[in-house]
Amino acid sequence: MSEFDHVQFLKTLSSEPGVYRMLDNDNQVIYVGKAKSLKKRVSSYFRSNITDSKTRVLVSNICNIEVTLTNTETEALLLENNLIKKYQPRYNILLRDDKSYPYILLTNHKHPRLAFHRGSRKVKGEYFGPFPSAGAVSESLRLMQKIFPVRQCEDAYYRARSRPCLQYQLKRCSAPCVNKVSEDEYAQQVDYVRKFLTGKSHEVIADLIAKMEKASEQLNFELAAKVRDQIMLLRKMQEQQSISGNFAEMDVVGFAHLNGLNGIHLLMIRDHKVLGSKTYFPKVPKDSQEQEILTSFLGQYYLAPGATGRIAKEIILPFEIEESDALGEALTQISERKVSLKVVTRGERAQYLQLANKNALNSITVKQSTQDSINKRYAQLKATLRLDDINRMECFDISHTMGENTVASCVVFDSQGPNNKEYRRYNVTGITGGDDYAAMEFALNKRYNKLVDEEKIPDVIFIDGGKGQLGRAEQYFENWPHTKMPLLVGVAKGTSRKPGLETLLIDGGRKTIPMDSDAPALHLIQHIRDESHRFAIAGHRNKRQKQRTQSLLEEIDGVGSKRRQTLLKYLGGMQGVKAANIEQLKKVPGISPDMAEKIFNHLHDKG
């Protein structure tokens, strides 16, 4: 490793604000930092009396430092977090959650629709949120569907209706698509939704009570009962979501550290309601300080691209951080409203902080308990298979129907359990239908034929099947070009095919590995095998459904791939095409009256 001449570098370093990037011998960014004074901050790394072991290790790996000057400390803070996200340096604290937060969207159509939304805001309408998880949005939409009969269907499905759908029968939609509700009544329900989502549920209840009383006076008892049910559901939902507090908008950040694991729990309060909460487990270099961990989390969480909508007016912190003023200024600048970061010791906010801290500690306990269970299973499996270590396992399965639409799956488990990002499916082609042995060879070839990174070679490969599949897999590995050779294990189902009666095969099926039915290692193998089976079946079903969808339209003379796509897109899928009458088919771009009649007759003759 080449020696970095820090003395010469510091002589030319500016004292202005900016961002510095530390690089190693391979020219990889290993740390990104920002400073009010670059010279003062970078110089601190090269003092002779550094006691922090993490800093000493970092400095020993520095081969070069690059800097970018900025006008202000706020600009440096924003740039720092963008670069951390870009380079993911190994000595930075990393927030491993890059998903954008979900919102509820109320479109501005003639008959507005309620929908789940994540990502850029290209669709015109009103956005409510953010919500802490997709589940929180789905639950809110489900509950609102019971209270406010506003449509939630896709636009293509809505346009294609000629009669009310099942949601109308269930009283969860007022069917504006077929004029089952007046324009004024639908607009009123949309207004109720808008008020409810902006925290004005008390106004909604007051309006509904007045509406119910008026209906009763007019002896319209059916409407009065309907509105009464709406009020009862709304009050029930309000009880579930409301908090006994006075704060309309606030994020409460809890922090806990236990057995080397750090948890940050975020409690989100919007419009006097708890939208939900979530615990984060940042990737933390050894010997990192709590202040540093919290500061990095806040920067990466709130300053991420597209994160403006998640910034609360008030952020309650578990303890003081040096950069709270600079961070508050940056958040105020990008959200275009005053944002304050506070530490509180008493009152209502302190109670919420105590709750957030408690949740952070509980989440760590649960995570470590789960990890302890995983570690126990891995340890027993290593002993059973007589391996020094198991860092990566893969499992293959084949799924088809009578030899058609064959799909092979490969699932990956690492030391943390399932690694979903590494899962792969392969559409098996060029083999005789139903030949599982050839399908297995096809999948192995697809998976490993172009493998370059030896770190991706698994320690163990499980083959879901008996001697035949295992034998074919061993044939594939006879000419294996890499130094590392995975252990091949066949997982054969017992005669009754019940869990716990599996037989583990090695050496081409000539040897078996005895395992008790309640052994933790066997539970881990069952988990891997079941996951590969589930993943293969899901891929096979998708392929089969796609083929069925296309095949009916492909049978019609004159309907090519472009017309098929237009029909499916315009009418909201195959169900919409089947449900459409001739007049609706005529409205599809590129479909003539004669063609519409031909499509209708073909689909209905075919049943």
C-alpha positions in Angstrom: 0.0 0.0 0.0 1.4 3.4 -0.9 2.0 5.9 1.9 -0.3 8.9 2.0 1.7 12.2 2.6 -0.8 13.9 4.8 1.6 16.7 5.8 2.0 17.9 2.2 -1.8 17.4 1.6 -2.8 19.5 4.6 -0.5 22.4 3.5 -2.7 23.0 0.5 -6.1 22.2 2.1 -8.6 25.0 2.3 -10.3 26.1 5.6 -13.6 26.7 3.8 -16.7 24.4 4.3 -16.9 21.3 2.1 -16.9 17.5 1.8 -13.9 15.1 1.9 -13.7 11.6 0.4 -11.1 9.2 1.7 -9.9 6.6 -0.8 -8.0 3.3 -0.3 -5.3 1.6 -2.4 -7.9 0.4 -4.9 -9.2 3.9 -5.3 -12.4 3.0 -3.6 -14.2 5.6 -1.4 -13.9 4.2 2.2 -15.2 7.3 4.1 -17.2 10.5 3.3 -17.3 13.4 5.7 -18.2 17.1 5.8 -16.8 20.0 7.7 -17.3 23.6 8.5 -13.5 24.0 8.1 -12.0 21.3 5.9 -8.4 21.9 7.1 -9.3 21.8 10.8 -11.5 18.6 10.4 -9.2 16.6 8.2 -6.1 17.5 10.3 -7.8 15.9 13.3 -7.5 12.5 11.7 -3.7 12.7 11.7 -3.0 13.7 15.3 -0.5 11.4 17.2 -2.7 10.9 20.2 -5.8 9.3 18.6 -7.4 6.8 21.0 -10.4 5.8 18.8 -9.6 2.4 17.2 -12.0 2.9 14.4 -10.3 6.2 13.4 -6.9 4.6 13.6 -7.9 1.7 11.3 -9.5 4.2 8.8 -6.4 6.4 8.7 -4.2 3.3 8.1 -6.2 2.6 4.9 -6.1 6.1 3.4 -4.1 6.4 0.2 -5.7 9.6 -1.1 -8.2 12.3 -0.1 -10.5 14.2 -2.5 -12.3 17.4 -1.4 -15.2 19.4 -2.8 -15.7 23.0 -1.5 -19.2 24.3 -0.7 -20.5 27.8 0.0 -22.1 26.8 3.4 -22.1 24.1 6.0 -25.7 23.3 5.0 -24.6 22.6 1.4 -21.8 20.4 2.7 -24.3 18.4 4.8 -26.6 17.8 1.7 -23.7 16.8 -0.5 -22.2 14.5 2.2 -25.4 12.5 2.4 -25.8 12.2 -1.4 -22.2 10.9 -1.6 -22.8 8.4 1.3 -25.8 7.0 -0.6 -23.8 6.9 -3.8 -20.6 5.2 -2.6 -21.8 3.3 0.5 -18.4 3.6 2.2 -17.5 0.9 4.6 -16.4 3.2 7.4 -19.5 5.3 7.3 -22.7 4.5 9.3 -25.1 3.4 6.6 -28.9 3.5 6.7 -30.0 0.3 4.9 -33.4 1.4 3.8 -33.7 3.2 0.5 -37.3 2.6 -0.2 -39.4 5.7 -0.7 -42.3 6.1 1.7 -45.8 5.3 0.6 -48.6 7.9 0.3 -52.4 7.8 -0.2 -53.3 9.5 -3.5 -56.6 11.2 -4.2 -56.7 11.8 -8.0 -58.3 14.8 -9.6 -60.4 12.8 -12.1 -64.1 13.6 -12.7 -64.7 10.8 -10.2 -61.6 10.9 -8.0 -60.0 7.6 -7.0 -58.2 6.7 -3.8 -55.0 4.8 -4.3 -51.7 3.6 -2.9 -48.7 5.6 -4.2 -45.0 5.3 -4.0 -42.3 7.1 -6.0 -42.3 10.3 -8.0 -45.5 12.3 -8.0 -46.3 12.3 -11.7 -50.1 11.6 -11.2 -52.1 14.7 -10.7 -54.0 14.8 -7.4 -53.6 15.3 -3.6 -51.0 13.2 -1.7 -51.5 12.4 2.0 -48.7 10.9 4.2 -46.1 9.8 4.3 -47.0 6.5 6.0 -44.3 4.3 7.7 -45.1 1.2 5.6 -47.1 -0.1 2.7 -49.1 -2.1 5.3 -50.2 1.1 7.0 -51.5 2.5 3.7 -53.3 -0.7 2.7 -55.0 -0.9 6.1 -56.1 2.8 5.9 -57.4 2.3 2.4 -59.3 -0.9 3.5 -60.9 0.9 6.4 -61.8 4.0 4.4 -63.4 1.8 1.8 -65.9 0.7 4.5 -66.6 4.2 5.5 -66.5 6.3 2.4 -67.7 4.6 -0.8 -65.1 6.3 -3.1 -63.7 4.2 -5.9 -60.3 2.6 -5.5 -60.3 0.7 -8.9 -57.8 1.3 -11.7 -58.8 3.8 -14.4 -58.9 1.2 -17.1 -61.2 -1.0 -15.1 -63.4 2.0 -14.2 -63.8 3.0 -17.9 -64.7 -0.5 -19.0 -67.6 -1.0 -16.6 -71.1 -1.5 -18.0 -72.6 -2.7 -14.7 -71.6 -2.3 -11.1 -68.9 -4.5 -9.8 -68.7 -6.6 -6.6 -67.5 -3.6 -4.5 -70.9 -1.9 -5.1 -72.7 -5.0 -3.9 -70.6 -5.0 -0.8 -71.4 -1.3 -0.2 -67.7 -0.3 -0.5 -68.1 1.8 -3.7 -71.0 3.9 -4.9 -70.4 2.9 -8.6 -69.9 6.3 -10.2 -68.7 4.4 -13.3 -72.4 3.5 -14.1 -74.0 6.6 -12.5 -75.4 4.8 -9.4 -74.6 7.9 -7.4 -75.2 11.6 -8.1 -72.3 13.9 -8.9 -73.0 16.0 -5.7 -73.2 13.0 -3.4 -69.9 11.5 -4.8 -68.2 14.9 -4.5 -69.4 15.1 -0.9 -67.9 11.7 -0.1 -64.6 12.7 -1.7 -64.6 15.9 0.5 -65.2 13.7 3.6 -62.1 11.6 2.6 -60.1 14.8 2.1 -61.1 16.1 5.5 -60.4 12.8 7.2 -57.0 12.5 5.7 -56.1 16.0 6.8 -57.1 15.4 10.4 -60.5 16.9 10.3 -62.5 13.8 11.2 -64.5 15.7 13.9 -65.9 18.0 11.1 -66.8 14.9 9.1 -68.7 13.4 12.0 -70.5 16.7 12.6 -71.6 16.9 9.0 -72.7 13.3 9.0 -74.7 13.8 12.2 -76.5 16.8 10.6 -77.1 14.7 7.5 -78.6 11.8 9.6 -80.9 14.1 11.5 -82.1 15.7 8.3 -82.8 12.3 6.8 -84.8 11.2 9.9 -86.9 14.4 9.8 -87.7 13.7 6.2 -88.6 10.1 7.2 -85.9 8.8 5.0 -84.9 6.1 7.5 -82.9 4.0 5.1 -80.5 6.9 4.4 -80.4 7.8 8.1 -79.4 4.2 9.0 -76.8 4.2 6.3 -75.3 7.5 7.6 -75.5 6.2 11.2 -73.4 3.2 10.2 -70.9 5.5 8.5 -70.6 7.5 11.8 -70.1 4.4 13.9 -67.3 3.1 11.6 -65.6 6.5 11.5 -65.7 6.8 15.3 -64.3 3.2 15.7 -61.4 4.0 13.3 -60.8 7.3 15.1 -60.5 5.5 18.4 -57.9 3.1 16.8 -55.7 5.8 15.4 -56.1 8.8 17.6 -53.7 9.7 20.4 -54.5 11.7 23.5 -52.1 14.5 22.6 -52.0 18.1 21.4 -49.3 17.8 18.8 -50.4 17.8 15.1 -47.1 16.9 13.5 -44.0 15.4 15.1 -41.4 12.7 14.6 -40.1 11.1 17.8 -36.7 9.3 17.5 -35.9 6.6 20.0 -32.5 5.0 20.4 -31.2 1.9 22.1 -27.9 -0.1 22.1 -27.7 -3.7 23.3 -25.0 -6.4 22.7 -23.3 -4.6 19.9 -26.6 -3.8 18.0 -28.0 -0.3 17.6 -31.7 0.3 17.0 -33.4 3.6 16.0 -37.2 3.7 16.4 -39.1 6.4 14.5 -42.6 7.3 15.8 -44.5 9.3 13.2 -47.4 11.6 14.3 -49.3 13.5 11.7 -52.6 15.4 12.1 -52.9 14.3 15.7 -52.7 10.6 14.7 -50.0 8.1 15.0 -49.4 7.0 11.4 -47.2 4.2 12.6 -43.6 3.5 13.6 -40.6 1.7 12.3 -37.2 0.5 13.7 -34.0 0.9 11.7 -30.8 -1.0 12.3 -28.0 1.0 10.6 -24.8 -0.7 9.5 -22.3 0.6 12.0 -18.5 0.3 11.9 -16.9 -1.0 15.1 -16.5 1.4 18.0 -18.8 4.1 16.6 -20.2 6.5 19.1 -24.0 7.0 19.7 -23.9 10.7 18.7 -22.2 9.8 15.4 -24.8 7.0 14.8 -27.8 9.2 15.4 -26.4 12.1 13.4 -25.7 9.9 10.4 -29.2 8.3 10.6 -30.9 11.7 10.7 -28.9 13.0 7.7 -29.4 10.0 5.5 -33.1 9.6 6.5 -34.3 13.2 6.1 -31.9 14.4 3.4 -32.3 11.5 1.0 -33.5 12.5 -2.6 -37.3 12.7 -2.6 -37.5 12.7 1.2 -39.0 16.2 1.5 -42.5 14.9 2.2 -41.4 12.9 5.2 -39.9 15.9 7.1 -41.9 16.8 10.2 -42.0 20.3 11.7 -40.7 19.0 15.0 -38.2 16.2 15.5 -37.7 15.0 19.1 -34.3 13.5 19.7 -33.2 11.1 22.5 -30.1 13.1 23.2 -28.1 16.2 22.1 -26.1 16.1 18.9 -23.5 18.7 17.9 -25.0 19.2 14.4 -28.6 19.8 15.3 -28.5 23.4 14.3 -26.9 22.7 10.9 -29.3 19.8 10.3 -32.3 21.9 11.3 -31.2 24.7 8.9 -30.7 22.2 6.1 -34.2 20.6 6.7 -35.8 24.1 6.9 -34.1 25.0 3.5 -35.2 21.9 1.6 -38.8 21.7 3.1 -39.3 25.5 2.8 -40.7 25.7 6.4 -39.3 26.0 9.9 -38.0 22.6 11.2 -36.8 22.3 14.8 -34.8 19.4 16.4 -35.3 19.2 20.2 -34.3 17.2 23.2 -37.1 17.1 25.9 -37.0 15.9 29.5 -40.6 16.3 30.6 -44.2 16.7 29.5 -46.1 14.9 26.7 -43.2 14.8 24.3 -41.0 13.1 26.9 -43.6 10.4 27.3 -43.6 9.7 23.5 -39.8 9.7 23.6 -39.8 7.1 26.4 -42.2 5.0 24.3 -39.9 5.3 21.3 -36.8 4.3 23.3 -38.7 1.3 24.7 -39.7 0.2 21.2 -36.1 0.5 20.0 -34.9 -1.7 22.8 -37.6 -4.2 22.3 -36.9 -4.4 18.5 -33.3 -5.2 19.2 -34.2 -7.9 21.7 -36.6 -9.5 19.2 -34.0 -9.2 16.3 -31.2 -10.7 18.5 -33.5 -13.5 19.6 -34.3 -14.4 16.0 -30.7 -14.1 15.1 -29.7 -16.4 18.0 -32.2 -19.0 16.6 -30.7 -18.7 13.1 -27.2 -19.0 14.5 -28.1 -22.1 16.4 -29.5 -23.7 13.3 -26.4 -22.8 11.2 -24.1 -24.1 13.9 -25.8 -27.5 14.0 -25.9 -27.7 10.2 -22.2 -27.0 10.0 -21.5 -29.8 12.5 -23.9 -32.2 10.6 -22.3 -31.5 7.2 -18.8 -31.3 8.7 -18.1 -27.9 7.2 -15.8 -25.2 8.8 -18.2 -22.4 7.9 -21.4 -21.7 6.0 -21.7 -18.2 4.6 -24.0 -18.9 1.6 -26.4 -21.6 0.7 -28.5 -22.0 -2.5 -31.4 -24.3 -3.3 -32.9 -25.3 -6.6 -36.4 -26.5 -7.5 -38.4 -27.2 -10.7 -42.1 -26.5 -11.3 -44.3 -27.4 -14.2 -47.7 -28.7 -15.2 -47.6 -31.9 -17.1 -44.3 -30.8 -18.5 -45.5 -27.4 -19.7 -44.3 -23.9 -18.7 -41.3 -25.3 -16.8 -39.7 -22.9 -14.3 -36.6 -23.4 -12.2 -36.0 -21.4 -9.0 -32.9 -20.6 -7.1 -33.1 -19.2 -3.6 -30.2 -17.9 -1.6 -29.6 -17.9 2.2 -26.7 -16.1 3.9 -25.8 -15.9 7.5 -28.8 -13.6 8.2 -31.3 -16.0 6.6 -33.1 -15.5 3.2 -31.4 -13.0 0.8 -34.4 -12.2 -1.4 -32.4 -9.8 -3.7 -30.3 -12.8 -4.8 -33.3 -15.0 -5.7 -33.5 -16.0 -9.4 -36.0 -17.7 -11.7 -35.2 -19.4 -15.1 -37.7 -20.2 -17.8 -36.5 -23.7 -18.9 -36.4 -24.2 -22.7 -34.9 -26.7 -25.1 -35.7 -29.8 -23.1 -38.2 -32.6 -23.3 -41.4 -31.6 -21.3 -41.4 -33.2 -17.9 -37.7 -34.1 -17.9 -36.8 -32.8 -14.4 -33.2 -34.0 -14.6 -32.6 -31.9 -17.8 -34.4 -29.0 -16.3 -32.1 -29.1 -13.2 -29.0 -29.2 -15.5 -30.4 -26.2 -17.4 -30.9 -24.2 -14.2 -27.4 -25.0 -12.9 -25.9 -24.0 -16.2 -27.8 -20.7 -16.3 -26.8 -20.0 -12.7 -23.1 -20.8 -12.7 -21.9 -21.0 -16.3 -20.8 -17.3 -16.4 -19.9 -17.0 -12.7 -16.9 -14.8 -12.1 -17.0 -13.7 -8.5 -15.8 -16.7 -6.3 -17.5 -15.1 -3.3 -20.8 -15.9 -4.9 -20.0 -19.6 -4.9 -22.2 -21.2 -2.2 -20.8 -23.4 0.5 -23.8 -25.7 0.1 -26.2 -26.4 -2.8 -29.5 -28.1 -1.9 -31.3 -30.0 -4.7 -35.0 -30.5 -4.1 -35.3 -34.1 -5.3 -33.9 -37.6 -5.1 -30.9 -39.5 -6.5 -31.7 -38.6 -10.2 -31.6 -34.8 -9.7 -28.6 -35.0 -7.4 -26.7 -37.2 -9.8 -27.4 -34.8 -12.7 -26.2 -31.9 -10.5 -23.0 -33.8 -9.7 -22.4 -34.4 -13.4 -22.6 -30.7 -14.0 -19.9 -30.0 -11.4 -17.4 -32.6 -12.7 -15.7 -30.0 -14.9 -16.0 -27.2 -12.3 -13.3 -24.6 -13.1 -13.2 -22.8 -9.7 -11.1 -23.7 -6.7 -14.0 -23.6 -4.3 -16.3 -26.6 -4.7 -19.8 -26.4 -3.1 -21.2 -29.4 -1.2 -24.2 -30.9 -3.1 -27.0 -32.2 -0.9 -30.2 -33.8 -2.2 -33.4 -33.3 -0.2 -35.7 -36.2 -0.9 -39.2 -36.3 0.5 -40.2 -39.2 2.6 -42.7 -41.8 1.5 -45.6 -40.0 3.2 -44.1 -36.6 2.1 -44.6 -35.2 5.6 -42.2 -32.6 7.0 -39.6 -34.1 9.2 -39.3 -37.3 7.2 -37.0 -35.9 4.5 -33.9 -37.9 3.6 -30.6 -35.9 3.0 -28.5 -37.4 0.2 -24.8 -36.9 -0.7 -22.3 -38.6 -2.9 -24.8 -39.2 -5.7 -27.3 -40.6 -3.3 -25.0 -43.4 -2.1 -24.9 -41.9 1.4 -27.5 -40.4 3.6 -27.2 -37.9 6.5 -29.3 -39.0 9.5 -31.1 -36.2 11.2 -33.8 -36.1 13.9 -37.2 -34.7 12.9 -37.0 -32.0 15.5 -33.3 -31.0 14.8 -32.9 -27.2 14.3 -30.6 -27.9 11.3 -33.4 -29.9 9.6 -35.8 -27.0 10.2 -33.3 -24.7 8.4 -33.1 -27.1 5.5 -36.9 -27.3 5.4 -37.1 -23.6 5.3 -34.7 -23.3 2.4 -36.5 -26.1 0.5 -40.0 -24.7 1.1 -38.8 -21.2 0.0 -37.4 -22.6 -3.2 -40.6 -24.5 -3.8 -42.8 -21.5 -3.2 -40.7 -19.3 -5.4 -40.7 -21.8 -8.3 -44.5 -22.3 -8.0 -45.1 -18.6 -8.0 -43.0 -18.2 -11.2 -44.8 -21.1 -12.9 -48.2 -19.7 -12.1 -47.3 -16.3 -13.4 -46.0 -17.8 -16.6 -49.1 -20.1 -17.0 -51.5 -17.2 -16.4 -49.6 -15.0 -18.9 -49.8 -17.7 -21.5 -53.6 -18.2 -20.9 -54.2 -14.5 -21.1 -52.4 -14.2 -24.4 -53.6 -17.4 -26.0 -57.3 -16.5 -26.2 -56.5 -13.3 -28.1 -53.8 -14.9 -30.2 -56.4 -17.3 -31.6 -58.2 -14.4 -33.2 -57.2 -13.7 -36.8 -56.0 -10.1 -37.2 -55.2 -9.5 -33.5 -51.4 -9.2 -33.3 -49.2 -8.4 -30.4 -49.8 -4.6 -30.6 -53.6 -5.0 -30.7 -53.4 -7.5 -27.8 -51.4 -5.0 -25.7 -53.8 -2.1 -26.5 -56.8 -4.2 -25.6 -55.4 -5.4 -22.3 -54.1 -2.0 -21.4 -57.2 0.0 -22.4 -59.7 -2.5 -20.8 -57.7 -3.3 -17.7 -56.6 -6.9 -18.4 -58.2 -10.0 -19.8 -61.1 -9.8 -17.4 -61.9 -6.4 -18.7 -61.7 -7.6 -22.3 -64.0 -10.5 -21.6 -66.5 -8.2 -19.7 -66.6 -5.6 -22.5 -69.5 -5.4 -25.0 -69.1 -4.7 -28.7 -69.6 -0.9 -28.2 -66.9 -0.8 -25.6 -64.5 -2.8 -27.8 -65.1 -0.3 -30.6 -63.8 2.5 -28.4 -60.4 0.8 -28.1 -57.9 2.6 -30.4 -57.1 0.6 -33.5 -60.2 -1.7 -33.2 -62.7 -1.4 -36.0 -66.4 -2.2 -35.7 -65.9 -5.5 -37.6 -62.9 -6.4 -35.5 -64.8 -5.6 -32.2 -67.6 -7.9 -33.3 -65.1 -10.7 -34.2 -63.3 -10.4 -30.8 -66.6 -10.4 -28.9 -67.9 -13.4 -30.7 -64.7 -15.4 -30.4 -64.4 -14.7 -26.6 -67.9 -15.6 -25.9 -68.1 -18.6 -28.2 -65.0 -19.9 -26.3 -66.7 -19.4 -23.0 
